[in-house]
Amino acid sequence: MKLKIKGVLFRFSYRIFSNSDSYNYLLERFSCQRIGRYQLIGKRSMSTFAAQIAVEDKVLVGDAVKVNAKVAEINKAGAKEIQCVFDFDATISKHKHNGEHAASCHTALEKTLGEEKYSEMVELRNKFIKIEFDPALTPEEKSPHMTEWWSTAHKKIVEHHVQKQKIQESVRKSAIHIRERNDEFFKLLEKTPVLLFSAGIKQIVEYAMEYKAAAGLTSNMDVVSNEMIFDENENVVDFSEPLIHTFTKNTQSIGETWRRKLRERKNVLLMGDSEGDPDMVRDDDLAEGGTCLRVGFLNRDSPEAREKYQKLYDIVIVDDESLSVPIKIVQAILSVDSE
């Protein structure tokens, strides 16, 4: 017999049995089954992880047994076998700040383009963002629209010959906000390789981390993203190839250096916010015996999106602008006691 518990049912069961012997029995009975190649280790300490994070309404766990198994597998392998691959916009940075939409890499740059091009960029965004997050469309249907959006936006930036110093100042003053508790989160990962894999703009991710993250852009972090190319006068004249957008973020665009690194540590903690982000690392990209725990931020909540995200991600965090839940996840996989 195999137990597969959907997120809502799991939270419901937790609330009924959380203070009873019956609930402990359910956890002991079902959490230590073999699920594919995953085998839970230990008992009470690891088997209750999904229950602990699913207590809050903002956390959805689609398959609790599988999540428990992945966490236990990563924990058993140890900290030296873990690396992280994180999206930046609306994942490490906020989707909203004090109720207002926060800036992304591209929107942080818009104000440097002059009024005419700024209006054109806003029009582009309003047109294509509806397509990017339309739950009725497949990634394959969305991808050509994203290519058109990114290519057009980059062309406008190049046409304006944006100067590097203005870009730095724009990011410094921008409404990019790093998620709350980022200091604690990245402190836990200070000995872990972290890749910020973004469909935004490399230099803006770097500037945003330097200016706005508590610890800055630290030595264990790398950034892979669309890179601005500057001339001798530090004006933008081109962008790197291949183009990276929401649905081309995978090991084909991650670069040879990080393709090799994915084989050096077999387990991955992945975090993203879009339908394309789970493919930043696919299961067949991992080293033999490796595990990828996928955590998704659902920033545009709807019943349809909840259903889709629970299929894409192991753990879904709904409308939360902090890193509180990821902190609990890292503490579990690294065996760090919470304070």
Secondary structure, 3 states (H helix, E strand, C coil): CCCCCCHHHHHHHHHHHCCCHHHHHHHHHHCCCEECCEECCCCHHHHCHHHHHHCCCCEEECCHHHHHHHHHHHHHHCHHHEEEEECCCCCCECCEECCEECCCHHHHHHHHHHHHHHHHHHHHHHHHHHHHCCCCCCHHHHHHHHHHHHHHHHHHHHHCCCEHHHHHHHHHHCCCCECECHHHHHHHCCCCCEEEEEEEEHHHHHHHHHHHCCCCCCCCEEEEEECEEECCCCEEEEECCCCCCCCCCCCCCCCHHHHHHHHHCCEEEEEECCCCHHHHCCHHHCCCCCCEEEEEEECCCCHHHHHHHHHHCCEEEECCCECHHHHHHHHHHHCCCCC
